[in-house]
């Protein structure tokens, strides 16, 4: 596979070339604003069984955003790479890269988060009010959401385009070590999505562990313990939003919504576009869900 190189003011994909893969590695990926931090905490709880973060101050030390450079969590890239090398197993690393910008390892487990573009855009817009402008002055948002939407839709401003990122992961959705998770499913049926992640990771989960994962990955828990989860570059207690979808309906004019319906199909194709907009099971997973339901129904109490 030819690896695409991604370099911008936030990211340098070639940093991944300096990370020696391990058989137990997990990579948590998204374009952005799709439940990445929530999934980092879920995976932490599945692998480690608590929110102690193995003694680290934040989830971003235990689960670094590898290609982020410069990264305010670390004093230098050299120290960051040494930190990653010395992380205990099982490592779970964060990325916002497209699949084809990563060095693929068939033993690594990949979880990719997807969210409808309208919800992504509004979450990114709202995040602009929480940035520490001493670090991110140009990310400060002073326009209305419809104005922001027009500038973001095709370019991904002020970050990077959403659509190519999603499509790169959509193309590898059938790989046995790749799990695509839709944010609507994650917040609408978290127990099921946690079970899917546990299965991918080979983690056995009894009722007590499942309850722990659900409780300590709740928005209430993570907001209350915000110091452990807030990304660097945000003002105190300004990282987490409401965690809800569909709030764009009262903000985007109908003509912009209609344009989006055409635009997303053009970018992603009908099957992918419908899933990105609506969530639910991917077509290839429907039969498995039915088989699981039948097996559960036939299992004696």
N, C-alpha and C positions, 0 to 999 in steps of 0.2 A: 504494500500500500504506500502510495506517495503521500508524505506528510506535508500538509499545508503549513506555511509559517505565518503566524499572526503576531504583529508587533504594533502597539499603539501606546498612548501615554499611560495606560494602566497595565498592559500585559505584554509579556514576551514569552511566546509559546516554546522557544528553544530552551527555556529553563527546565522543562520536563526531561530534556536529554541528560541532565545531570542528576536525575533521580533514579537510583537503582531499584528496579521493581522487585517486589516480594510476592511469593505465592499467595499470601493472605491479604494483599492490598484490596482496598475498596476505593472507588472513585465516585464522588457525588458531584453531578454536573447539572448545569442549567445555563440558559442564556443569561437571565437575571430575573429577580422579582417573581420567582415561581415556587418558593418554599424551600430554598436551599438550606437556610439555617435550621429550619424546622426538621428537615431530613437529616442534617448532621447530628442533631440531638437524638432523633429516633435511632439512628445507627449507633451512636455512642451508647445509648441505653441497651440496645440489643447486644452489643459486643462486650460492654463493660459492666452493665447491670446497675449503674448508679450515675448521679450527676456530679460526682467528685472531679471529673475531668482529669483523672490520674494525677492530680496535684497541680495541674496547670491553671492559670488564672482565667482563661477563657477558652471557648470552643475553637477559637481561631488560632490558638497555639496548638491545641491537640489535633486540629484538622485544618492545616494551613491551605490558603488559596495559593497554589503552587506558582502559577505564572504571574501573579500580581507583583509588579515591580515599578517603582519602589514600594515596599510594603511597610507601613508605619508600625506594624507589630514587631518588626525585627530591625536591628540597627544597620544591617547590611545584608546583601544577598548571600555572601559567604556564610554568615551566621545562620541565615534561614535554611540554607541547604544542609548545613551541619545539624541543625535542629531536626529537619525532616529525616535525615539519615539515622538519627538517634531515637526517633519516636518508637515507643514499644509496639509490638504487634497486638492486635491487627490495626494497621494504619488505615485511616479513612481520610482521603485527601480531597480537596475541593478544586473544582475548575469551572470556568465559564467559557471554555473553548468548544468549538465544534469538534465532532468526533474525529474528523480527518486531520485535525491539528495536534492530536495526541499520539504518542507512541503506543500502539495497541499491544496488549499482553493478554493472551487467551486465558490466563489463570486469574487475572484481575477481575473483580466484580464491578460492574458499572451501573449506577442508578442515575437516570436522567429525568429531570423535572420539567414538565410542560404546563403552560397556562395560556388561556385565551389572551390574545394580544391586547384586547381592550382593557382587561384587568391588569396586565403587565404595565401598560402605559400609565394607567391611573396610579398604580402603586409607585411607579418611578416618579411621576409628577408629585405625588404627596411626599415622597422621600426627600425631595428638594428642599422642603421646609425644615428638615432636620439635619442638614449637612453643617459641619463646622466650616464656615466659610474662610477661616484662616488657612485651611488646608485645601478646600475645594471651592474657591470663589466663583469660578465660571459655571459650576453646577447649580448655582442658586437660581430658582425658578421664579420669574416675575410675570409670566404671561398667564392667560387663562388656560384651562385644560383643553378646550377646542383648538386654541392656537398651538399649544404644546403638541397636541395630537398630529396636527398637520406637519409639524417639523420633525416629529419622531417616526411616523408610520413607515416611511421608506428607508430612512437613514439610520434610525436607532439613536439619534442624537439625544443626549450627549454621550451615550455609550457606543453601542454597535448594533447593526441590524439583527432583528430577532429571527427572521425567516430562514436565512441560510443556516443558522445555528440549529434550529429545530429540524430542518430537512436532513442535515448531515446525520443526526441521531435516528431519525425516522427510517432512514435507509438501512440501518443495522439493527432494527428492532427485533429481528428474528434470531439474532445471536443468543446462544444459551446463557451467556454471562452478562447480557445487557437487559436491564429492566427499565421500561418507560413508565413513569408515574405522572398522572395528571393531577394538578393541584385541586381541581374540583372534587376528584375522588378522595384525595388526601384529607381534605377538610370535611367532606360529606360522608365518607365511610372510612375513617381512619383505622378502625380495627382490621378491616380487610386489607388495606394497603400495608399496614405493619406486618401482617401475616405474609404478604407477598415478599416484603423485604427480608423477613426472617428466613423464608424458604430460599431465596437467592443466596443469602449469606451462610446457610447451613446452620442456623441457630435454632435450637429447640426452645420453645417458649410455652411454659405452663401458664395457668390462669393468673398467678401472682405476678409473674414477670410481665405479662401482657398488661395488667392493670398498672404496673409501675411505668411502663413505657407510655401508656396513654396519659397518665397523670402528669408525669414530668416532661412531657412534650406538649402539654396544653399551652395555649396562648397565655392563660392566667399565670401558670408557673413560670414560663419564660419571661413574661413581662415583669413579674415580681422579682425575678433574679436576673434582671437585664444586664448586669455587669458581666455575667458569664457568656452572654450571647450577642451583645451588641457589636456590630462591625466597627472597626476603627474608622474615624473620619466623621462620626455622627456626634451631635450634642447629647448630653446625658438624657436617657429615657426617651430619645426621639427616633429610635431605630424601628420599633415595631409599629405596624399599622393596625387596622381593625381585622385583618385576615379574612375579609369577605370578598365575594365576587359579585359582579353585576351592578356595582354602584355607578358605573359609567352611563347607565341607561338614562339617568336624569341629567347628564352633563353633555352628551354628544347629540348634536342635531341628527334628525332622521337621515338626511342626505349623506352624512358622514358614515353612519352605520351601514347604509346601503352600499356605499362605495367600498367599505371594508369587506362586505360579504363577497364582492366580486374580486377584490384585491387579493384576499387570502387564498382563494381557490387558484388564482393565477400563479401565486407564489409557491403553494404547497401541493396542489392537486386536490381533487374532491375528497378522497378518503382521509388524507392527513388533515386537511382543513376542517372537515366535519368533526374529527376527534379533538383537534385543538380548540375549537369553539365550544364543544359540548361535553367533553370528557366521556366517562363511561369506559366500558371494556373495549380494547382493541379487537378488531374482527378475529384475529388469530387466537385470542384468549377467551372468546365467548364459549367455545366448546369445553375448554378446561373448567371454566366456572360452572357450567352445567354438570359436568362429570363430578366435580367436587360436591355440588349440592345434592346430587343423587346418592353419592357415597355416604354423605352425612345423614341423609334421610333414612338410609338402609341400615345404618349402624345402630345396634341395640343400645338402649340407655343403660 
